[in-house]
Amino acid sequence: MSVMEHSHLLTPGWPDDGTVDERAPGLVTLVGAGPGDPELLTLKAVKALQAARLVLYDHLVSPAVLDFLPPDADRVYVGKESSCHTLPQASIIELMIRLARSGRAVLRLKGGDGYIFGRGGEEAQALVKAGVPFTVVPGLTAAQGAAASVGIPLTHRDHACSLVLTTGHLRDNTGLDMDWPMLARSRQTVVLYMGVSNLPEICRQLVAHGLPGDTPAALVEKATLPDERCITGTLADLPALAVAHGVKPPALIMVGGVVSLRAQLMPGTGAAAHRGDRTPAHALA
Ligand SMILES: C[S@@+](CC[C@H](N)C(=O)[O-])C[C@H]1O[C@@H](n2cnc3c(N)ncnc32)[C@H](O)[C@@H]1O
């Protein structure tokens, strides 16, 4: 269901039409829905979904996760695909607060973890300011789901003693003003969210700031979902591989020595695109 099917929820002034609403505000539960595979939801998230009466959910929440909702729960899609926002963020916040102030409990459902590139922090700040009670249920972030699913540990004593999660898409897309010397450090893993359209520039800058062109790098598209793909290469050839394989968001860019471990941990997957089958070949032998 889309916001359009819930136009009464979006009417300015709804639900009180100017009258003072004296009810205590409902609780907002900010829930991370994980990277896609519903088996990766936390138990707390499942319980919150099963008890929900009204949910505002984002673009990256997979349909299989929504299946945990009671059939008669009100579902409002407020999704966001980059540059294609169903509702602007300010309107999402306004709607969430208005609904809570009407006395309704609101489940705010976001892909991955709400506090990792999910604007959960902004929404929590707005709830505090509005005096609306809230609670936060974490979710597995896409990097964790991808790591387990494609066989790329995020840290490993032989390859990476630090991990950086960063975004490859800056607010208002004002150019990639990033801390390249920090990102190009050796013995670290860098995972970039929202970076597919800037992949050539990202790889170019990392090499320009000192990482060798043969540094292992991967793209993981639709991690943990049945049509997941993982493409591995190096900083030098990943942009061309991305074009050749038609990689599209949602996808993560993973950079660092840990990417080379995939060949050992998932033998048989090679350097090419790997679709679907997430069972390591050795587990079947
Ligand atoms: C707005 S951020 C949301 C991140 C989310 N809060 C999290 O913790 O994973 C959206 C970006 O997350 C990444 N992403 C989310 N789910 C993904 C998935 N299943 N596979 C690959 N990347 C994913 C992509 O880079 C996508 O462009």
The ligand as an ORCA input file, in Angstrom:
! r2SCAN-3c Opt
* xyz 0 1
  C      19.914      4.588      3.002
  S      21.120      3.338      3.140
  C      20.366      2.322      4.351
  C      21.355      1.477      5.110
  C      20.670      0.654      6.197
  N      20.166      1.487      7.246
  C      21.601     -0.410      6.760
  O      21.918     -0.345      7.959
  O      21.972     -1.324      6.027
  C      20.820      2.440      1.652
  C      22.065      1.723      1.156
  O      22.342      0.602      1.985
  C      22.917     -0.422      1.204
  N      22.054     -1.602      1.282
  C      20.924     -1.736      1.998
  N      20.436     -2.986      1.882
  C      21.282     -3.642      1.060
  C      21.345     -4.967      0.567
  N      20.415     -5.894      0.890
  N      22.377     -5.293     -0.243
  C      23.338     -4.405     -0.556
  N      23.338     -3.143     -0.120
  C      22.326     -2.770      0.692
  C      23.032      0.107     -0.223
  O      24.300      0.696     -0.374
  C      21.943      1.138     -0.239
  O      22.154      2.114     -1.247
*
